[in-house]
Amino acid sequence: MGADSPKEECGLFGVWAPGEEVAKLTFFGLYALQHRGQESAGIAVSDGNGIIVYKDMGLVAQVFSEATLATLSGPLAIGHTRYSTTGSTRWENAQPTFKPTGSGGGLALGHNGNLTNTRALAAKVTRKTNGPKASTDSDIVAELLAERTGEMPLEDALMSLMPELAGAFSFVVMDERTVYGVRDSYGIRPLSIGRLANGGWVLASETCALDIVGAAYVRDVEPGEIVAVDDRGLRSWIYAKPTPKLCIFEYVYLARPDSLLYEHGVHEVRREFGRRLADEAPVEADLVIGVPDTGPVAAAGFAEATGIPYGDGIVKNRYVGRTFIQPTQTIRQMGIRLKLNPLRSAIKGKRIVVVDDSIVRGNTTRQLVALLREAGATEVHLRITSPPVRWPCFYGIDMATKAELIASDLAVDEIRAYVGADSLAYLSLEGLVAATGNDKNRFCRACFDGIYPVPIPQADDESHKFVLEEPSPQQ
């Protein structure tokens, strides 16, 4: 919800489809994945002889036009929409990243996730390059792959390099002939495979992007797997033993409701969050409302389980996104009104249950509660469809320090008092996992329980001293 929700990480798309306008397919695939990153967007295409990359800062629809897409021709492409978790917000860090290879060709790479051994990887880069320097882990991986392709094919370079990477990563990579998809051995970040009616192949961060381009979902890229698609069909290599740990926050907030994760629909899982939350934390009220975008589905489940009427109580301005225009001080003081505004006629004089996905920092939630009271709500009861976020994420979500997490040092009732609610309850971790229909050991739950599946280097910052240096014995 606004600034109080974690920021998404990145969206990936790849396609091999001779005879199709692959740049337009990639554009629409990225459009479906826009929720995963709003800072920059880019597409790389190949006509079999060379790779062209077009990227810029802004939303997908701002970066690309019909005229631009018409210049990007060929049978294969990859695309990327970015929210930065490493590297500053500047053009050089927009993706796909392009590197000339030692074999005389080139490669392009898009990354979703965050590496935890970037410093050690940077020390392995030996090639000196001129021009603007990117400052991302993604750029380092692309450079290391480019160096190795002077000695081996790209698929062998991927097999060689991937075991050296630590952290969370899904990649789409391409040379002049082939599109590759890769996931880390834990599968923390999603990546799916689809098939077009004409026999082409598609890779995408979420299945909703397959739907929008008319591709049938085939399967996920498995943890520890590299897949390749080209005129030789779909090929696969396993480079590491798989230990599935999908980020459970994908269900809570990150993924679109029309996507599948572990072959379960996100929409239905979120509705089940609401039902279970109603069982765990019932309350007497007159109306249940949800905070857009993820809250209304769960609110409907809460209302279904309790019999309290469900209704619209908050309107979202869907055209407020990333902007380069700074608000005036007067507008800045309005805070979340730019994005969310209460429906006074719906909530005035009522005891309301407000269902939201998470509370990260608490400031926006506090503003929202104040707005609802100003609009006439007599009681405001907050129900959150995830446990308290107590631990930072080092795998690609913008929750980087413990100090910025309100639940890291405040009890639930202290948070309730801070945000000004009449009551506050969170869904338990057991209830959250049960709603997904999967075993908890198939998820990374670190932001909720502090158990990090991938070792994190000990940080100098006091706020990071809790970080596990070794995987938990429970894993």
N, C-alpha and C positions, 0 to 999 in steps of 0.2 A: 504494500500500500504506500505509494508515494516514496518519500525519502526513508520511511521506516521499514520498508521491505528490502531484502538483499537484492543487489543488482545482479542481473542475469550475466551469463558468461559470453558465449559466442555461438553462432549458428553456422553449420557447414552444409555444403551441397556439392555433389559431383555427378557428372553425367557422361556417358559414352553412348551416342545415338546417331550414327550416320544417317543422313537424310533429314534430320530434324534441325530446327533452329535452336541449337543448344544454348546460346546466350540468352534467348528468351525463356527457355525452360529454367535456366539457372536463376534468372531474374525473378520469376514467379516462385521458384523454390525458396529463394532468399526472402521474398515478400512474406511467405508463410512463416518464416523463422525470424521475422523482424523483432519479435518480443525478446529474443535471446541477446540482442545487442543493437544499440541505436547510435553508436559513435561514428562508425565508418562502414563502408560496404565495398566489395570488389569482386570482379570476375576475371578469370584467366581462361583463355581458349587456345586451342591449337588446331592448325589446318594440316598437321602432319609434318610440316617443315620447320615451324617455329612457334613460340608461345607469345601471345600478347596479353598483357595485364592492364586492366582499367580499374582504378580504385580512387576513392575520394572520401572526405569526411562528410557525414550526414546520413540520413535515412536512405534506404534502397531506392525509393521513388525519387529522391532528390539527386542521387548520384547518377542514375541512368535515365536516358531518354531513348525514344525510338531510333533516332539518328545514331546515337552511340552504340546501341545494341546491333544495329545493321552493319557496323564495322567489325564486329566480333564474330567471325565465321569459322566453322570447322566442325568436326564430328565429336569433339570432347571438350569438356570445360569443368572447372571447379569454381565455387563461389564462397564468400565469407561475409558475415555481418558481425561486427565486433563491439563488445563492451570490454574495456581494458581492465585487466587485473594485474598485468605487469606491463611496464613501459608507459610512457606518457601519452597523452592524447594529441598526436600529431600525425601528419600524413605518412611519414616514413614508417610508422608502426601499423598502418592500415594493411589489411591482407586481402588476397593472397600475396605472400612473399615470393619474389622471383629471384633465382640465382642461376648464373651460367655454370655449366658443369664442365668437368675436366674432359669429357668426351666430345666437347664442341657443341653440345646442345644446351638445353636449359631445363629447369624444373620449377614448379610453383607449388606452394604449400599453404594450407589453411589449418588452424589449430583451435581446438576448444579444450580448455583446461588450464592447468598451471603446473609447471615442473618445479620440483623441490631441490634439484641438484644443478641449478643453472650455472652457478659459479664454477663447478668442476667441469661442466660441459664447455663453458666459454674458454677454459684453459686449453682445451683440445683443438680449438680452431687455429689453424696455422696459416691459412691463406690471407693475404692482405688485400683489401678492396678499397677502391676510391668511391667518392660520392657520399650522399647522405647516409648516416649510420642509424639503423634501427636499434631499439633498446629492449627487445623482447626475447623471451625464451624461444618463441617460434622462429625468430630470425636465426638464432644459433643452431637450431635443429636443421633448418634449411641449408645453412652454410656447411655443416658437417656432412649432410647428405651429398651436397654438390662436390665437396672434396673427394668423397669416396667413389663417386661415379666416374672419376678419372681412372679408377682401377677395376671397377666392376659395374654390372648393370644396376639400375635403380632398385629393382626388387631385391637384389643381394645386398645393396647398401642399406635398405630398410631392415632386412633381417639382421644385419651386422650391428646397426646403431640402436634399434629399439630396446634391446636388453640393457643398454647403458643408461636409459632414461629413467628417472624416478619421479613420481608424482602422478597427476591425472592428465591423460591426454587422449583425445581422438583427433586424428589427422585425415584430411583429404590431400593427396599429393598427385601431381601429374607430370609426365614428360610429354614429348611430342606424340606419343602413341597410346599411352595407357593411363587410366585413372586408378589410383590406389586408395583404399580406406584402411585405417589402423586404429586399434583401441589398446589402451594399456592393459596389463594382465589382470587388473581388478575391474575393468569396465566401468569406471566411475562416471565417465561422461558417455552419453548414448550415441549410437550411430547405427542406422538401419539401411537395409538393401531393398531396392524395389526393381520391378521389371516393367518396362514399357510394352505396349501392345505390338510395336514393330520389332521387338527383340532387343531393344536398347536396355541399358542398365542405369540405375540411379542410386546414389548414396546420399543420405540426409541425416541431420541430427535428430529429427523427429519424423514420425510417420505422417504427420499432417502435411509435410512438404511433399511426400510421395503422392498423397491424395490430390493435391492441387495441380500436379503435372500429369495426372492420369496414370501413375505407376502403381502396380499391385505390390503390396508388401510381401516380401519373400522371407526374410529373417533378419535378425540383428547380426552385425559384425560381432563375433564372439570376443570376450576378453582375451588378450594375448594373441590376436589373429591379425594377419595382413591379408586383405583381399585385393584382387586386381580385376578390372573389367576392360576388355578391348575386343578386337576381332577374333581372339582365341576363346572368348566366353568369360565366365566367372571362374577365377582361380583363387586358391587359398593356401596360406602357409601359417603354421603355428610357431611363434617364436618364443613363447613363454607359457608355463603352466597356468591355466586360468583359475582365478580365485574371485568369482563375481562379487562385486561390492558397489552396485549402482548407487549413485547419490540419491538418498531417499527424499531430498528436497526437490527433486524433479517432480515428484507427485504432489508435494505441498504447494509449490509455487512456480517453478521454472517452466515446466512443460505446458503446452497448450492443451485444453481439455479434450480436443479431438484427436490427440495422439495416443499411441499404445506404448506401454512400458512393461516389460516382462509379459507381453501379450494381454495385459489388463488395460481397459480403457481408463484414462486419467479422469474423465468426467464422473464415471460411476464410483471410482475410488474416492474422489473428493466428496461426493454425496454421502458415501459411507462414513467418511470422517465426521460429517455433521450428525449422523445417526448415533455414532458411538459417543460423540461429545455430549449429546443429549442424555444418554444413559449415564455417563460419568458425572455430569455437572448440570442437573436439571435446575430450572428456575421458574418462578411464576412471572409471567409477562403477558403483554397484550399483542406484541408484534415481533416477528423475527425478520431482521434485514441482514444483508451481506455487503461487505465492502468490496467494490469492484477491484480486480476482475475475478479473482478466485473465490471470494467469499460467498457470492450468491448461490452457487451450486451447493456448497456445504450448508448454507443457511436453509435451503430447501429441505435437505436431509434432516436438519435439526428440527424444523417445523413439522416434518412428517412424523418424526419419532415422538414429539411432545404434544401434538395437536394444537399448538399455538399457531395462529395465522401467519403465513409468510407474505411479505410484500416488499415493494421497492421503497427504500428510504433514503438512498444516496444516489445522486446523479453524477456520472463521471464525464468530464470533457475529454472525449476520445481523440481530440486533435491537439492536445497538449503533449508534446514529447520533448525530444532534445531540441534546445533552442540556443542560438548564439546571441540572443538579445537579453541583456540583463534587466530584470524588473526594477522599477523604481522602489524607493524605500517604502512608500505607501502600499504598493502591491506586494512587496516582500513580506510585509507584516500580515497580509492576508493569508500567507502560508499555503495550506492545502486547498484553499478555495479555488485556486487556479485549476485544480484537477478534480476535486470532489466538493459537492454542495448538497446539503440536506434537503429533502422534500418536506417542507414545513407542514403542509396539509396532511401528510401521511403519518407524521410522528408526533405532532402536537398533542399534549395531554396523555400520551401513552407511555407505558413501561416497555422499553424495547430491549431485545437481545441483539447485539451486534456481533456477527460472525466474521472473523478475519483469519488469514493464514498464519501470521506470525507477528511478533513484536521484537524488533531487533534493537533499536536505539530508544524507542519510546516517545520521542518528541512529536512525531506525526500523530500517533495514537492519542496523545494528550490533546493536541489541537482538535482532532476529530470529536472526541468526547465533549469538549467545550462547545463546538459548533452544534452538536446534537442537543445539548442542554439549552443553548441559545435559541434553537428552533422549537423548543417547547417540550422536549422529552422529559417526563417526570422521573424516570429511572433509566440508567444505562448499564446494562450487564454485558460485559465483554466475554466472548467465548472464542478461543484460539484453536485452530485445527492442527496444531503441532505442539510439541513440548517446548518449554523455555529454551531459547538459543543461548547457551552458556559458553560455548567454545568457538573460537575462530575457524574459518575454513581456509585451508592452504591449497585447495585443489581447483580453484577457478571461480569461486563466488566471492563477492566483495564484502567479506566479513573478516577482516584481516587481523584485528587486534581484540584481545579480551576486554580492554578498557572501554571500548565503544559499545559493548553488549550490556544492556540494562540488567539482564538476568544473571550476569556473571557474579554480581555481588549483592543483589537485592532479592529478598524473598518475594513470593507471589503477592502477598498482601501489601508489601512495600511498593511493588510495581503498581498495584491497584490504586493505592493512595496517590502515587505520582501522576498517573494518567487521569485520575479523577473519576473512576468508574464506581458504581455501587457494588459490583462484584466482578471478579475476574477468575476464569478457569481455563486451563490448558488441557488439550487432549494428551493422555499419557502416551509414552513411547510404545507400550504394549498395544494400546488401542490403535495408534498410528500404523504400526507394522501389520496388525491383524487386518486392517481395512484394505491393505494392498494385496492380500491373498498370498503372501510370500513369507518365507522364514526370515527372521531378522538378520541372520548371518549372510544373507545375500545383498545386504545394503551397507553403504557407508553411512553411519549415524553420528559421526564425530561431533557435529555442531550441537548435538543433543546430549551425548554421553561421554565425550572426550576420548573415545577409543578410535585412534587414527590407524587405518589399515596400511598406509604407506608411511615409513619412518620419516620424521621431520627433523632436520638439523636443529640442534639447540640454538636458540636465538640469544643475542646479547640483551635484547629488550626485556625488562622485568615482566612485561605483560605476557611473554611467551614461555615463561619458565615451566608451565604445566605440560608442555608438549612432550609426547612420548618420543623417546629416541629409538625405541625398538617397537615392532608390532606387538600388540597386546597378545598375551598367551591365549586369550579367548578366541583369537582368530586362527 
